[in-house]
Amino acid sequence: MRFVVTGEWSRNRLLQTIVVLYVVYVFGLWLTNFGLYFNKMGLSYVSVVEYYLGAEERFLQPRSYQGLLEVSHFHFFAMGMLLLVLTHLMLFVPLKNSTKAWLIVLPFVSAFLEEGASWLIRFAHPGFAYLKIASFLLMQGSLLALMTISLWSVFSANSRNYKSGENP
């Protein structure tokens, strides 16, 4: 952290390398997340509802309580850790504090809504499929924004990205 606070961020190649490699790794996660989502369902209401509620004509079983619980258990931990690291980097980019706040809150909210929508579709009402689609797209978009801004911050010419208490 001291590298970012003291302004050494732009001169510490090892720290920059770590951030760039982390973002490359997260980009792989981002791509496979698309693959997993579209392997199971699409962006249509019907495909999402069929995935969670089943479809007799296609021999699809509804998602079970146990299955949703296992997925949620893993996702809450893994997404929490991923978002902790990615959003933490936003503290050190040269943006207005209000923009940083949106970049921090939006990914957490969209991840929570995406996970919660699965339960709501299965056990409350199929209409929550629209929430699932919207939160998936918002989550993927916010992850892309975090990755892009992190890389921009590493490669920008700013000698000091962190401004304590200031709105750049």
MARBA-3410 file (N, C-alpha, C, O; in Angstrom, 1 decimal):
168
0.8,-1.2,0.0,0.0,0.0,0.0,0.9,1.3,0.0,0.5,2.3,-0.6 ~ 2.0,1.2,0.7,2.8,2.5,0.8,3.2,2.9,-0.6,3.4,4.1,-0.8 ~ 3.3,2.0,-1.6,3.7,2.4,-2.9,2.7,3.3,-3.6,3.0,4.2,-4.3 ~ 1.4,3.1,-3.3,0.4,3.9,-3.9,0.2,5.2,-3.1,0.1,6.3,-3.7 ~ 0.3,5.1,-1.8,0.2,6.3,-1.0,1.3,7.3,-1.2,1.1,8.5,-1.2
2.5,6.8,-1.3,3.7,7.7,-1.4,3.9,8.1,-2.8,4.8,9.0,-3.1 ~ 3.2,7.6,-3.8,3.4,8.0,-5.2,4.4,7.2,-5.9,4.7,7.4,-7.1 ~ 4.9,6.1,-5.2,5.9,5.2,-5.9,5.2,4.3,-6.9,5.9,3.5,-7.6 ~ 3.9,4.3,-6.9,3.1,3.4,-7.8,3.6,3.4,-9.2,3.7,2.3,-9.8 ~ 3.8,4.6,-9.7,4.2,4.7,-11.1,5.7,4.3,-11.4,6.1,4.1,-12.5
6.4,4.1,-10.3,7.8,3.8,-10.4,8.1,2.3,-10.0,9.3,1.8,-10.2 ~ 7.2,1.7,-9.4,7.4,0.3,-8.9,6.9,-0.7,-10.0,5.7,-1.0,-10.0 ~ 7.8,-1.2,-10.8,7.4,-2.1,-11.9,6.9,-3.4,-11.3,6.0,-4.0,-12.0 ~ 7.4,-3.9,-10.2,6.9,-5.2,-9.7,5.4,-5.1,-9.2,4.6,-6.0,-9.5 ~ 5.1,-4.0,-8.6,3.7,-3.7,-8.2,2.8,-3.6,-9.4,1.7,-4.2,-9.5
3.3,-2.9,-10.4,2.5,-2.8,-11.7,2.3,-4.1,-12.3,1.3,-4.4,-12.9 ~ 3.4,-4.9,-12.3,3.3,-6.3,-12.9,2.3,-7.1,-12.2,1.5,-7.8,-12.8 ~ 2.3,-7.1,-10.9,1.3,-7.8,-10.1,-0.2,-7.4,-10.5,-1.0,-8.2,-10.7 ~ -0.4,-6.1,-10.5,-1.7,-5.6,-10.9,-2.1,-6.0,-12.3,-3.2,-6.5,-12.5 ~ -1.2,-5.9,-13.2,-1.5,-6.3,-14.6,-1.8,-7.8,-14.7,-2.7,-8.2,-15.4
-1.0,-8.6,-14.1,-1.2,-10.1,-14.2,-2.5,-10.5,-13.5,-3.2,-11.4,-13.9 ~ -2.8,-9.8,-12.4,-4.1,-10.0,-11.7,-5.2,-9.7,-12.6,-6.2,-10.5,-12.7 ~ -5.2,-8.6,-13.3,-6.3,-8.2,-14.2,-6.4,-9.2,-15.3,-7.5,-9.5,-15.7 ~ -5.2,-9.6,-15.8,-5.3,-10.7,-16.9,-5.9,-11.9,-16.4,-6.8,-12.5,-17.1 ~ -5.6,-12.3,-15.2,-6.2,-13.5,-14.6,-7.7,-13.3,-14.4,-8.5,-14.2,-14.7
-8.1,-12.2,-13.9,-9.5,-11.9,-13.7,-10.3,-11.8,-15.1,-11.4,-12.1,-15.1 ~ -9.6,-11.3,-16.1,-10.2,-11.3,-17.4,-10.5,-12.7,-17.9,-11.6,-13.0,-18.5 ~ -9.7,-13.7,-17.6,-10.0,-15.1,-17.8,-11.2,-15.5,-17.1,-12.1,-16.2,-17.7 ~ -11.4,-15.1,-15.8,-12.6,-15.4,-15.1,-13.8,-14.8,-15.7,-14.9,-15.4,-15.8 ~ -13.6,-13.6,-16.2,-14.7,-12.8,-16.8,-15.2,-13.5,-18.1,-16.4,-13.7,-18.3
-14.3,-14.0,-18.9,-14.6,-14.7,-20.1,-15.3,-16.0,-19.8,-16.3,-16.4,-20.4 ~ -14.8,-16.8,-18.9,-15.4,-18.1,-18.5,-16.7,-17.9,-17.9,-17.6,-18.8,-18.0 ~ -16.9,-16.8,-17.2,-18.2,-16.5,-16.6,-19.3,-16.3,-17.7,-20.4,-16.8,-17.5 ~ -18.9,-15.7,-18.8,-19.8,-15.6,-19.9,-20.1,-17.0,-20.5,-21.3,-17.4,-20.7 ~ -19.1,-17.8,-20.6,-19.2,-19.1,-21.1,-20.1,-20.0,-20.3,-21.0,-20.7,-20.8
-19.9,-19.9,-19.0,-20.8,-20.7,-18.1,-22.2,-20.3,-18.1,-23.2,-21.1,-18.2 ~ -22.4,-19.0,-18.1,-23.8,-18.4,-18.1,-24.5,-18.9,-19.4,-25.6,-19.4,-19.3 ~ -23.9,-18.7,-20.6,-24.5,-19.0,-21.8,-24.6,-20.5,-22.1,-25.3,-20.9,-23.0 ~ -23.8,-21.2,-21.4,-23.9,-22.7,-21.6,-25.2,-23.2,-20.9,-25.8,-24.2,-21.3 ~ -25.6,-22.5,-19.8,-26.8,-22.9,-19.1,-28.1,-22.2,-19.5,-29.1,-22.9,-19.6
-28.0,-21.0,-19.9,-29.1,-20.2,-20.3,-28.7,-19.0,-21.2,-27.5,-18.9,-21.5 ~ -29.6,-18.2,-21.6,-29.3,-17.0,-22.4,-29.8,-15.8,-21.8,-30.0,-15.7,-20.6 ~ -30.0,-14.8,-22.6,-30.5,-13.5,-22.1,-32.0,-13.4,-22.3,-32.5,-12.3,-22.1 ~ -32.6,-14.5,-22.5,-34.1,-14.4,-22.7,-34.8,-14.9,-21.4,-34.2,-15.7,-20.6 ~ -35.9,-14.3,-21.2,-36.7,-14.7,-20.0,-37.0,-16.2,-19.9,-36.8,-16.8,-18.9
-37.4,-16.8,-21.0,-37.7,-18.2,-21.1,-36.5,-19.1,-20.7,-36.7,-20.0,-19.9 ~ -35.4,-18.7,-21.2,-34.2,-19.6,-21.0,-33.8,-19.6,-19.5,-33.4,-20.6,-18.9 ~ -33.9,-18.4,-18.9,-33.6,-18.3,-17.5,-34.6,-19.0,-16.6,-34.2,-19.7,-15.7 ~ -35.9,-18.8,-16.9,-36.9,-19.5,-16.1,-36.8,-21.0,-16.3,-36.9,-21.7,-15.3 ~ -36.6,-21.5,-17.5,-36.4,-22.9,-17.7,-35.2,-23.5,-16.9,-35.3,-24.6,-16.4
-34.1,-22.7,-16.9,-33.0,-23.2,-16.1,-33.3,-23.4,-14.7,-32.9,-24.4,-14.1 ~ -34.0,-22.5,-14.0,-34.2,-22.6,-12.6,-35.5,-23.4,-12.3,-35.5,-24.0,-11.2 ~ -36.5,-23.3,-13.1,-37.7,-24.0,-12.8,-37.9,-25.3,-13.5,-38.8,-26.1,-13.2 ~ -37.0,-25.6,-14.5,-37.1,-26.8,-15.2,-38.0,-26.7,-16.4,-38.8,-25.8,-16.5 ~ -38.0,-27.7,-17.3,-38.8,-27.8,-18.5,-39.0,-29.2,-18.8,-38.1,-29.9,-19.3
-40.2,-29.7,-18.6,-40.5,-31.2,-18.9,-40.2,-31.6,-20.3,-39.6,-32.6,-20.6 ~ -40.6,-30.7,-21.3,-40.4,-31.1,-22.7,-38.9,-31.2,-23.1,-38.6,-31.9,-24.0 ~ -38.0,-30.5,-22.3,-36.6,-30.6,-22.5,-35.9,-31.5,-21.5,-34.7,-31.6,-21.5 ~ -36.7,-32.1,-20.6,-36.2,-33.0,-19.6,-35.2,-32.3,-18.6,-34.2,-32.9,-18.2 ~ -35.5,-31.0,-18.4,-34.7,-30.2,-17.4,-35.4,-30.2,-16.0,-36.6,-29.9,-15.9
-34.6,-30.6,-15.0,-35.1,-30.6,-13.7,-35.0,-29.2,-13.1,-34.0,-28.5,-13.4 ~ -35.9,-28.9,-12.2,-35.7,-27.6,-11.5,-34.4,-27.6,-10.6,-34.0,-28.7,-10.1 ~ -33.8,-26.4,-10.4,-32.7,-26.3,-9.5,-33.1,-26.7,-8.1,-34.2,-26.3,-7.7 ~ -32.4,-27.5,-7.4,-32.7,-27.9,-6.1,-32.2,-26.9,-5.0,-31.4,-26.1,-5.3 ~ -32.9,-27.0,-3.9,-32.4,-26.1,-2.7,-31.0,-26.4,-2.4,-30.2,-25.4,-2.3
-30.6,-27.6,-2.4,-29.2,-28.0,-2.1,-28.2,-27.5,-3.1,-27.2,-27.0,-2.8 ~ -28.6,-27.6,-4.4,-27.8,-27.1,-5.5,-27.6,-25.6,-5.4,-26.5,-25.1,-5.6 ~ -28.7,-24.8,-5.2,-28.6,-23.4,-5.1,-27.7,-23.0,-3.9,-26.9,-22.0,-3.9 ~ -27.9,-23.7,-2.8,-27.1,-23.5,-1.5,-25.6,-23.6,-1.8,-24.8,-22.8,-1.3 ~ -25.3,-24.7,-2.4,-23.8,-25.0,-2.7,-23.3,-23.9,-3.6,-22.1,-23.4,-3.4
-24.0,-23.5,-4.7,-23.5,-22.5,-5.6,-23.4,-21.1,-4.8,-22.4,-20.4,-5.0 ~ -24.4,-20.8,-4.1,-24.3,-19.5,-3.3,-23.2,-19.5,-2.3,-22.5,-18.5,-2.2 ~ -23.0,-20.6,-1.6,-21.9,-20.7,-0.6,-20.6,-20.4,-1.3,-19.8,-19.6,-0.7 ~ -20.3,-21.0,-2.4,-19.0,-20.7,-3.1,-19.0,-19.3,-3.6,-18.0,-18.6,-3.5 ~ -20.1,-18.9,-4.3,-20.1,-17.6,-4.9,-19.9,-16.4,-3.9,-19.2,-15.5,-4.2
-20.6,-16.5,-2.8,-20.5,-15.4,-1.8,-19.0,-15.3,-1.3,-18.5,-14.2,-1.2 ~ -18.3,-16.4,-1.1,-16.9,-16.3,-0.7,-16.1,-15.8,-1.9,-15.3,-14.8,-1.8 ~ -16.1,-16.5,-3.0,-15.2,-16.2,-4.2,-15.5,-14.8,-4.7,-14.5,-14.0,-5.0 ~ -16.7,-14.4,-4.9,-17.0,-13.1,-5.5,-16.6,-12.0,-4.5,-16.2,-10.9,-4.8 ~ -16.9,-12.3,-3.2,-16.5,-11.3,-2.2,-15.0,-11.0,-2.2,-14.6,-9.9,-2.1
-14.2,-12.1,-2.3,-12.7,-11.9,-2.4,-12.3,-11.2,-3.7,-11.5,-10.3,-3.6 ~ -12.9,-11.6,-4.8,-12.6,-11.0,-6.1,-12.9,-9.5,-6.0,-12.1,-8.6,-6.4 ~ -14.1,-9.2,-5.5,-14.5,-7.8,-5.5,-13.7,-7.0,-4.4,-13.5,-5.8,-4.6 ~ -13.4,-7.6,-3.4,-12.5,-6.9,-2.4,-11.3,-6.4,-3.0,-10.9,-5.2,-2.8 ~ -10.6,-7.2,-3.8,-9.3,-6.9,-4.4,-9.5,-5.8,-5.5,-8.9,-4.8,-5.5
-10.5,-6.1,-6.4,-10.7,-5.2,-7.5,-11.2,-3.8,-7.1,-10.7,-2.8,-7.6 ~ -12.1,-3.8,-6.2,-12.7,-2.5,-5.7,-11.6,-1.8,-4.9,-11.6,-0.5,-4.9 ~ -10.8,-2.5,-4.2,-9.8,-1.9,-3.4,-8.8,-1.0,-4.2,-8.3,0.0,-3.8 ~ -8.6,-1.5,-5.4,-7.7,-0.8,-6.3,-8.3,0.5,-6.7,-7.6,1.5,-7.1 ~ -9.6,0.7,-6.7,-10.3,1.9,-7.0,-9.9,3.1,-6.1,-10.0,4.2,-6.4
-9.5,2.7,-4.9,-9.1,3.7,-3.9,-7.9,4.5,-4.4,-7.7,5.7,-4.0 ~ -7.1,4.0,-5.3,-5.9,4.6,-5.7,-5.8,5.1,-7.1,-4.8,5.4,-7.6 ~ -7.0,5.2,-7.8,-7.0,5.7,-9.1,-7.4,7.2,-9.1,-8.1,7.6,-8.2 ~ -6.9,7.9,-10.0,-7.2,9.4,-10.0,-8.5,9.8,-10.6,-8.7,10.3,-11.7 ~ -9.6,9.4,-9.8,-10.9,9.8,-10.1,-11.6,10.5,-9.0,-11.1,10.4,-7.9
-12.7,11.1,-9.3,-13.5,11.8,-8.2,-14.0,10.7,-7.2,-14.2,9.6,-7.6 ~ -14.1,11.1,-5.9,-14.5,10.2,-4.9,-15.9,9.6,-5.2,-16.2,8.5,-4.9 ~ -16.8,10.5,-5.8,-18.1,10.0,-6.1,-18.1,8.9,-7.2,-18.9,8.0,-7.1 ~ -17.2,9.0,-8.1,-17.0,8.0,-9.2,-16.5,6.7,-8.5,-16.9,5.6,-8.9 ~ -15.5,6.9,-7.7,-14.9,5.7,-7.0,-16.0,5.0,-6.2,-16.0,3.8,-6.2
-16.9,5.8,-5.5,-17.9,5.2,-4.7,-18.8,4.3,-5.6,-19.2,3.2,-5.2 ~ -19.2,4.8,-6.7,-20.1,4.0,-7.6,-19.3,2.8,-8.1,-19.9,1.7,-8.2 ~ -18.0,2.9,-8.4,-17.2,1.8,-8.9,-17.0,0.7,-7.8,-16.7,-0.4,-8.1 ~ -17.2,1.1,-6.6,-17.0,0.2,-5.5,-18.4,-0.5,-5.1,-18.4,-1.7,-4.9 ~ -19.4,0.3,-5.0,-20.7,-0.2,-4.6,-21.4,-1.0,-5.7,-22.0,-2.1,-5.4
-21.4,-0.6,-6.9,-22.1,-1.2,-8.0,-21.8,-2.7,-8.2,-22.7,-3.5,-8.3 ~ -20.5,-3.1,-8.2,-20.2,-4.5,-8.4,-20.7,-5.4,-7.2,-21.2,-6.5,-7.5 ~ -20.6,-4.9,-6.0,-21.1,-5.6,-4.9,-22.6,-5.8,-4.9,-23.1,-6.9,-4.7 ~ -23.3,-4.7,-5.3,-24.8,-4.8,-5.4,-25.2,-5.7,-6.5,-26.1,-6.6,-6.3 ~ -24.6,-5.6,-7.6,-24.9,-6.4,-8.8,-24.6,-7.9,-8.5,-25.4,-8.8,-8.9
-23.5,-8.2,-7.8,-23.2,-9.6,-7.5,-24.2,-10.2,-6.5,-24.6,-11.3,-6.7 ~ -24.6,-9.4,-5.5,-25.6,-9.8,-4.6,-26.9,-10.1,-5.2,-27.6,-11.1,-5.0 ~ -27.3,-9.1,-6.1,-28.6,-9.3,-6.8,-28.6,-10.5,-7.8,-29.6,-11.2,-7.9 ~ -27.5,-10.7,-8.4,-27.4,-11.8,-9.3,-27.5,-13.1,-8.6,-28.2,-14.0,-9.0 ~ -26.9,-13.2,-7.4,-27.0,-14.5,-6.6,-28.4,-14.6,-6.1,-29.0,-15.7,-6.1
-28.9,-13.5,-5.5,-30.3,-13.5,-5.0,-31.4,-13.8,-6.0,-32.4,-14.4,-5.7 ~ -31.2,-13.3,-7.2,-32.2,-13.5,-8.2,-32.4,-15.0,-8.5,-33.5,-15.4,-8.8 ~ -31.4,-15.8,-8.4,-31.5,-17.3,-8.6,-32.5,-17.9,-7.6,-33.4,-18.7,-8.0 ~ -32.4,-17.5,-6.4,-33.3,-18.0,-5.3,-34.7,-17.4,-5.6,-35.7,-18.2,-5.4 ~ -34.8,-16.2,-5.9,-36.1,-15.6,-6.1,-36.8,-16.2,-7.3,-38.1,-16.4,-7.2
-36.1,-16.5,-8.4,-36.8,-17.2,-9.5,-37.3,-18.5,-9.1,-38.5,-18.9,-9.4 ~ -36.5,-19.3,-8.4,-36.8,-20.7,-8.0,-37.9,-20.7,-7.0,-38.8,-21.6,-7.0 ~ -37.9,-19.8,-6.0,-38.8,-20.0,-4.8,-39.8,-18.9,-4.6,-40.6,-19.0,-3.7 ~ -39.7,-17.8,-5.4,-40.7,-16.7,-5.3,-41.5,-16.5,-6.5,-42.7,-16.7,-6.5 ~ -40.9,-16.1,-7.6,-41.7,-15.8,-8.8,-40.8,-15.8,-10.0,-39.6,-15.3,-10.0
-41.2,-16.4,-11.2,-40.4,-16.4,-12.4,-40.0,-15.1,-12.9,-39.1,-14.9,-13.7 ~ -40.8,-14.1,-12.6,-40.5,-12.7,-13.0,-39.2,-12.2,-12.6,-38.7,-11.2,-13.2 ~ -38.6,-12.8,-11.6,-37.3,-12.3,-11.2,-36.2,-12.7,-12.2,-35.0,-12.4,-12.0 ~ -36.6,-13.4,-13.3,-35.6,-13.7,-14.4,-35.1,-12.5,-15.0,-33.9,-12.4,-15.4 ~ -35.9,-11.4,-15.1,-35.4,-10.2,-15.6,-34.3,-9.6,-14.7,-33.4,-9.0,-15.2
-34.5,-9.7,-13.4,-33.5,-9.2,-12.5,-32.2,-10.0,-12.7,-31.1,-9.5,-12.6 ~ -32.3,-11.3,-12.9,-31.1,-12.2,-13.1,-30.4,-11.7,-14.3,-29.1,-11.6,-14.3 ~ -31.1,-11.5,-15.4,-30.4,-11.0,-16.7,-29.8,-9.7,-16.5,-28.6,-9.5,-16.8 ~ -30.5,-8.7,-15.9,-30.0,-7.4,-15.7,-28.8,-7.4,-14.7,-27.8,-6.7,-15.0 ~ -28.9,-8.1,-13.7,-27.8,-8.1,-12.7,-26.5,-8.9,-13.3,-25.4,-8.5,-13.0
-26.7,-9.9,-14.1,-25.6,-10.5,-14.8,-24.9,-9.5,-15.7,-23.7,-9.4,-15.6 ~ -25.7,-8.8,-16.5,-25.0,-7.8,-17.4,-24.4,-6.7,-16.6,-23.3,-6.3,-17.0 ~ -25.0,-6.3,-15.6,-24.4,-5.2,-14.7,-23.1,-5.7,-14.0,-22.2,-4.9,-14.0 ~ -23.2,-6.9,-13.6,-22.0,-7.5,-12.9,-20.8,-7.6,-13.9,-19.7,-7.2,-13.6 ~ -21.1,-8.1,-15.1,-20.1,-8.3,-16.1,-19.5,-6.9,-16.5,-18.3,-6.7,-16.7
-20.4,-6.0,-16.7,-20.0,-4.6,-17.1,-19.2,-3.9,-16.0,-18.2,-3.3,-16.3 ~ -19.6,-4.1,-14.8,-18.8,-3.5,-13.7,-17.4,-4.1,-13.5,-16.5,-3.4,-13.2 ~ -17.4,-5.5,-13.7,-16.1,-6.1,-13.7,-15.1,-5.6,-14.8,-14.0,-5.4,-14.6 ~ -15.7,-5.5,-16.0,-14.9,-4.9,-17.1,-14.4,-3.5,-16.8,-13.3,-3.2,-17.1 ~ -15.3,-2.7,-16.2,-14.9,-1.3,-15.9,-13.8,-1.3,-14.9,-12.8,-0.6,-15.0
-13.9,-2.2,-13.8,-12.8,-2.2,-12.8,-11.5,-2.7,-13.4,-10.5,-2.1,-13.1 ~ -11.6,-3.7,-14.3,-10.3,-4.2,-14.9,-9.7,-3.1,-15.8,-8.5,-2.8,-15.8 ~ -10.6,-2.4,-16.6,-10.1,-1.4,-17.5,-9.5,-0.2,-16.7,-8.4,0.3,-17.1 ~ -10.1,0.2,-15.7,-9.6,1.4,-15.0,-8.4,1.0,-14.2,-7.5,1.8,-14.1 ~ -8.3,-0.2,-13.7,-7.1,-0.6,-13.0,-5.9,-0.6,-14.0,-4.8,-0.1,-13.6
-6.1,-1.1,-15.2,-5.0,-1.1,-16.2,-4.7,0.3,-16.6,-3.5,0.7,-16.8 ~ -5.7,1.1,-16.8,-5.5,2.5,-17.2,-4.6,3.2,-16.1,-3.7,4.0,-16.4 ~ -4.9,2.9,-14.8,-4.2,3.6,-13.7,-2.7,3.1,-13.7,-1.8,3.9,-13.5 ~ -2.5,1.9,-14.0,-1.1,1.4,-14.1,-0.3,2.0,-15.2,0.8,2.4,-15.0 ~ -1.0,2.1,-16.4,-0.2,2.6,-17.6,-0.4,4.1,-17.8,0.3,4.6,-18.7
-1.1,4.8,-17.0,-1.2,6.3,-17.1,0.1,6.9,-16.7,0.8,6.3,-15.9 ~ 0.3,8.1,-17.1,1.5,8.8,-16.8,1.5,9.6,-15.5,2.4,10.3,-15.2 ~ 0.4,9.4,-14.7,0.3,10.1,-13.5,1.4,9.7,-12.5,1.6,8.5,-12.3 ~ 2.1,10.6,-11.9,3.1,10.3,-11.0,2.6,10.0,-9.6,3.2,9.3,-8.8 ~ 1.3,10.4,-9.3,0.7,10.1,-8.1,-0.8,9.9,-8.2,-1.5,10.8,-8.5
-1.2,8.7,-8.1,-2.6,8.3,-8.4,-3.4,8.5,-7.1,-4.6,8.7,-7.2 ~ -2.8,8.4,-6.0,-3.6,8.5,-4.7,-3.5,9.9,-4.2,-2.4,10.5,-4.0 ~ -4.7,10.5,-4.0,-4.7,11.9,-3.4,-5.5,11.8,-2.1,-6.8,11.8,-2.2 ~ -4.9,11.8,-1.0,-5.6,11.7,0.3,-6.5,12.8,0.5,-6.2,14.0,0.5 ~ -7.8,12.4,0.7,-8.8,13.4,1.0,-9.2,14.4,-0.1,-10.0,15.3,0.2
-8.7,14.2,-1.3,-9.0,15.1,-2.3,-9.9,14.5,-3.4,-10.0,13.3,-3.5 ~ -10.6,15.4,-4.1,-11.4,15.0,-5.2,-10.6,15.4,-6.5,-10.7,16.6,-6.9 ~ -9.9,14.5,-7.1,-9.1,14.9,-8.3,-10.0,15.4,-9.4,-9.5,15.8,-10.4
END
